Structures are given as C-alpha cells and as structure tokens.
Amino acid sequence: MQRIQPAALLEVLHPITWFAPMWAFTCGVVSSGQPILPNVLFIVGGIILAGPLVCATSQVVNDWYDRHVDAINEPDRPIPSGRIPGAWGLIIAIAMTLLSMGWAWLLGEWVFWAAVVGLALAWAYSMPPVRLKLNGWWGNGAVGLCYESLPWFTGAAIMVGGLPHWGIIALALLYGAGAHGIMTLNDFKAIEGDTKLGVRTLPVQLGADRAARVSCWIMAIPQAVVINLLLLWGHPWHALFVFGLLAVQGLLMIRFLRNPVKNALWYSGIGVPFYVSGMMISAFALRFDPAIAGLS
C-alpha cells in the first residue's frame, strides 16, 4: 500500500485558509455576550471545528475534484503529484466530513446543523455535477457563507447553548454577504485560464473593470447596513468606528479600481483587514447589549 507523506497531508489541508472561519467563529463567541473562561473548552472545540475540521475538509474536497486541472496547471500539488496516492484524497475528504459532523454533534444541535450546511456547501462547491465554483455568483456566495456567516453563527450558538438572537444572525449574514466581494478578488489573477476552462467567475462574466466595481459594492453595502443597525441598536461609537474602517476601504478601492487585475491581490492584503476588523468591532457592540446578546 502506498503511503501518504505527512507534509503532503498538511499541504492539502491548507492551514493558511483556516484563519477566516476561526476569526468569524471568535466574532460569534464575542457577540454572544457570554463569559469566556467558563466556556473555554467549548470555545477551543468550536475553533477546531471551524478551522482544522470543516474548513480543512473543504480544502481536501476541492483539491480532490480539481486534481485533473491541477495535473496540468500545478502538477506538484499533493494529489496530482502522487504524494497523496490513489483515492486517498477522496477517502480523507469523506473521513474528515464524518469526523467534523461527529465533533459538531458534541457541541450542540444548532452547531451540528450549521456544520452540516457548511459541509454540504463545501461538497457542492467542488463536486460534479453541481460545482458551484464554476459560477462566480454561486461559488463566491457559498464561500462567503461558509467562511463568515456559519462560523459566526456557530460561535454564538455554542456560547448561548441554542439559537442565537436574530441580531447576531443578521450581522453574521451581512458579513458573509460582503465576503462574496472578497472572494471575487481572488479571481482577477486567473481570468485567461478561467475563460479557457469554462469557469465563469465574475471577471470572466462581467469583464475586469465591471467585476471590480461590483465586488466593491458587494463589500461596501453590507457594511453600510451594519453601521445603520448599530446606530439603530444604540451603539453610535461602534458604528463610527465601522464607518471609519469602511471609509478607509473606500479610499483603497479607488486605487484597486484603476487597475483591478494588477491591484486585486494588493487590495486583498491591505483592504480586507479593515473589513474583518469591523466584524470584531460589531461583535463587541452586541456583547455589551443585553437586548441583542440575550442577557436580559
């Protein structure tokens, strides 16, 4: 039996991608308003679920179903290179899916169902005949939901031991929707290749300039709604800070729009941290709001 190289297994799990859902999960924990120390074990379990389990599973699934394309474009990747031989990529993906579901069940019913939705989207994103990734509208939406909304929901659900307040769910969905635009940033670097392969990303469907404008609006509008909700809920200072972060993003977007293909990765590295910082500020606004965090 061919052996799997440990380094190849770590590579196919893509640890660098775990940060986004783990950060969103932490936002959910904070927004719940519940004490941290008495729930440390649940929090650690949730972080493991969000990153090393569910997110890592999605990466293995994606690498398995992209193995034929990777054999042409990136033959050194673990599966096409044979460092993860035979059908081991699929076996690992299935095993991690089952492990993730079992782990989620231990953390609570709502956590389990959130994990099931996330895992289903992970398979639908990559697996034929669905392959949501072939269309930028659907694929990026699925990733935004899985990377931001569901982990945020999960973090809050673990802390409150049930269904979180609708205000928490609203912010989770809004930031997940805005992440659709963030995902589009990754598509500008491969317009020519995606066009040849029939991958209908937004830059392929709309052209680079129009797709860049659409992605900026998709990132900005949910944040504007968050600002208004924070004002409505009586958190003017938090709303002001989020507004300031959005204003900085707007200035950075001007440069991005001048040359989207050249500046997309630059904006992803410089502008996105302001977006995710707003997530945590919004979470803290809810943490100190008894009516929203369910403390009343």
C-alpha positions in Angstrom: 0.0 0.0 0.0 1.3 3.4 -0.9 2.0 5.7 2.0 0.9 9.3 2.4 3.6 11.8 3.1 2.8 13.8 6.3 4.0 17.0 4.6 1.6 16.4 1.7 -1.3 15.8 4.0 -0.6 19.1 5.8 -0.4 20.8 2.4 -3.7 19.5 1.2 -5.4 20.8 4.4 -4.3 24.4 3.6 -3.9 25.7 7.2 -3.5 29.2 5.9 -7.2 29.2 4.9 -8.4 28.4 8.4 -7.9 31.9 9.8 -11.1 33.4 8.2 -13.6 30.9 9.7 -11.7 30.8 13.0 -11.9 34.7 13.2 -15.6 34.6 12.3 -16.2 32.0 15.0 -14.4 34.2 17.5 -16.6 37.1 16.5 -19.6 34.9 17.2 -18.2 34.0 20.6 -17.7 37.7 21.5 -21.1 38.7 20.2 -22.9 36.2 22.3 -22.2 38.3 25.5 -21.5 35.1 27.5 -18.5 34.8 29.8 -15.3 33.4 28.2 -13.5 31.5 30.9 -16.3 29.1 31.9 -16.7 28.1 28.3 -13.1 27.7 27.3 -13.3 24.0 26.4 -16.4 24.7 24.2 -14.6 27.6 22.5 -11.5 25.6 21.8 -13.7 22.8 20.4 -15.5 25.3 18.2 -12.3 26.8 16.8 -11.1 23.3 16.0 -14.4 22.6 14.2 -14.3 25.9 12.2 -10.7 25.6 11.1 -8.9 22.3 11.2 -12.1 20.3 10.6 -14.7 21.9 8.4 -12.5 24.4 6.6 -9.8 21.8 6.1 -12.4 19.3 4.8 -13.5 21.8 2.2 -9.9 22.2 1.0 -9.4 18.5 0.6 -12.6 18.1 -1.3 -11.6 20.9 -3.6 -8.2 19.5 -4.2 -9.6 16.1 -5.0 -12.1 17.3 -7.6 -9.5 19.7 -9.1 -6.9 17.0 -9.4 -7.2 16.8 -13.2 -6.9 20.5 -13.7 -4.1 20.7 -11.2 -2.3 17.9 -13.1 -1.9 20.4 -15.9 -1.6 23.7 -14.1 0.1 22.7 -10.8 1.4 19.2 -11.2 3.5 19.5 -7.9 0.3 19.7 -5.8 -0.1 16.7 -3.4 -2.8 14.7 -5.2 -1.7 15.0 -8.9 2.0 14.6 -7.9 1.2 11.2 -6.2 2.4 12.3 -2.8 -1.2 11.6 -1.8 -1.7 8.5 -3.9 -4.7 6.7 -5.5 -8.1 7.5 -4.0 -6.6 8.7 -0.7 -7.7 12.2 -1.4 -11.4 11.2 -1.6 -11.0 8.9 1.5 -9.5 11.7 3.5 -12.3 14.0 2.4 -15.1 11.6 3.4 -13.4 10.7 6.7 -12.9 14.3 7.7 -16.6 15.1 6.8 -17.8 12.4 9.1 -15.3 13.5 11.8 -16.5 17.1 11.5 -20.1 16.0 11.9 -19.4 13.9 14.9 -17.4 16.7 16.5 -20.1 19.2 15.8 -22.8 17.0 17.4 -20.8 17.0 20.6 -21.0 20.8 20.7 -24.8 21.1 20.3 -27.7 20.6 18.0 -27.6 24.1 16.3 -23.8 23.7 15.9 -24.3 20.3 14.3 -26.8 21.6 11.7 -24.6 24.6 10.9 -21.8 22.2 10.3 -24.0 20.0 8.1 -24.9 23.1 5.9 -21.3 24.1 5.7 -20.1 20.7 4.7 -22.8 20.3 2.2 -21.8 23.6 0.6 -18.2 22.5 0.6 -19.0 19.4 -1.4 -21.4 21.3 -3.7 -18.8 23.9 -4.4 -16.3 21.4 -5.9 -18.2 18.1 -6.7 -19.7 17.5 -10.2 -22.3 17.9 -11.4 -23.1 20.9 -9.1 -19.6 22.5 -8.9 -20.8 25.9 -7.6 -17.2 27.2 -8.2 -17.9 27.2 -11.9 -20.1 30.3 -11.5 -18.8 33.3 -9.5 -22.2 34.3 -8.3 -23.0 31.0 -6.6 -19.5 29.8 -5.7 -18.3 33.0 -4.0 -21.7 33.2 -2.2 -21.2 29.7 -0.8 -17.7 30.5 0.3 -18.7 33.7 2.0 -21.5 31.9 3.8 -19.1 29.1 4.9 -16.2 31.3 5.9 -18.0 34.1 7.7 -21.7 33.6 8.4 -21.8 29.9 9.6 -18.7 30.2 11.8 -20.1 33.4 13.4 -23.4 31.6 14.0 -21.6 28.6 15.4 -19.6 30.6 17.8 -22.7 32.3 19.2 -24.7 29.1 19.3 -22.0 27.3 21.3 -22.0 30.1 23.8 -25.7 30.5 24.3 -26.5 26.8 24.0 -29.1 27.2 21.4 -30.3 29.5 18.6 -28.6 33.0 18.8 -30.5 36.2 18.8 -31.7 37.4 15.4 -29.4 40.4 15.6 -26.4 38.2 15.9 -27.6 36.1 12.9 -28.3 39.3 10.9 -24.7 40.6 11.3 -23.3 37.1 10.5 -25.3 37.0 7.3 -24.3 40.6 6.3 -20.6 40.0 6.8 -20.9 36.7 4.9 -22.6 38.5 2.0 -19.9 41.1 1.9 -17.3 38.3 1.8 -18.7 37.5 -1.7 -16.8 40.5 -2.9 -13.7 39.5 -1.1 -13.8 36.1 -2.8 -14.0 37.9 -6.2 -10.6 39.5 -5.5 -9.0 36.1 -5.9 -10.5 35.7 -9.4 -8.7 38.5 -11.2 -5.4 36.7 -11.3 -6.7 33.9 -13.5 -9.1 35.5 -16.0 -7.4 34.0 -19.0 -7.1 30.5 -17.6 -10.7 30.5 -16.2 -12.0 31.6 -19.6 -10.3 28.7 -21.3 -11.6 26.2 -18.6 -15.1 27.5 -18.6 -15.0 28.8 -15.0 -17.4 31.7 -15.1 -16.0 33.9 -12.4 -17.3 37.5 -12.1 -14.3 38.9 -14.0 -14.9 36.4 -16.8 -18.7 37.1 -16.9 -18.6 40.9 -16.5 -15.1 41.9 -17.5 -12.4 43.0 -15.1 -13.5 46.6 -14.7 -17.2 45.9 -14.1 -16.5 43.0 -11.9 -14.2 45.2 -9.8 -17.0 47.7 -9.3 -19.5 45.0 -8.4 -17.1 43.4 -5.9 -16.6 46.8 -4.2 -20.3 47.4 -3.9 -20.8 43.9 -2.6 -18.2 44.5 0.1 -19.4 48.0 1.0 -23.2 47.7 1.1 -23.4 45.1 3.9 -21.1 47.2 6.0 -23.3 50.2 5.5 -26.3 48.2 6.6 -24.3 47.1 9.7 -23.5 50.7 10.5 -27.2 51.6 10.4 -28.1 48.6 12.5 -25.6 49.6 15.1 -27.0 53.1 15.2 -30.5 51.7 15.5 -29.4 49.5 18.4 -27.9 52.4 20.2 -24.1 51.9 19.5 -23.0 55.1 17.9 -19.3 54.8 18.8 -19.1 51.3 17.4 -21.0 52.5 14.3 -18.5 55.4 13.9 -15.5 53.0 14.1 -17.0 50.7 11.5 -17.8 53.7 9.3 -14.1 54.8 9.6 -13.0 51.4 8.5 -15.4 51.5 5.6 -14.1 55.0 4.6 -10.5 53.7 4.5 -11.6 50.8 2.4 -13.3 53.2 0.0 -10.1 55.1 -0.4 -8.2 51.9 -1.1 -10.9 50.8 -3.6 -10.1 53.9 -5.7 -6.6 52.5 -6.4 -8.0 49.0 -6.9 -10.5 50.2 -9.5 -7.8 51.9 -11.5 -6.2 48.5 -12.4 -8.2 45.6 -10.9 -6.1 42.9 -12.4 -2.8 44.4 -11.1 -4.2 45.6 -7.8 -6.6 42.9 -6.7 -4.1 41.0 -4.5 -2.8 44.3 -3.2 -6.3 45.2 -2.1 -6.9 41.8 -0.6 -3.8 42.2 1.6 -4.3 45.8 2.5 -8.1 46.4 2.4 -9.6 43.1 3.7 -8.0 43.5 7.2 -10.1 46.7 7.7 -13.2 44.6 6.7 -12.5 41.9 9.2 -11.7 44.4 11.9 -15.2 45.8 11.5 -16.5 42.3 12.2 -14.9 42.3 15.6 -16.0 45.8 16.5 -19.6 44.9 15.6 -19.3 41.8 17.7 -18.2 43.8 20.7 -21.2 46.1 20.2 -23.5 43.2 20.6 -21.5 41.8 23.5 -22.5 44.8 25.7 -26.1 45.0 24.5 -28.2 42.8 26.8 -31.2 43.0 24.5 -29.2 41.7 21.5 -26.9 39.2 23.2 -29.7 37.7 25.1 -28.6 38.7 28.5 -31.8 40.4 29.6 
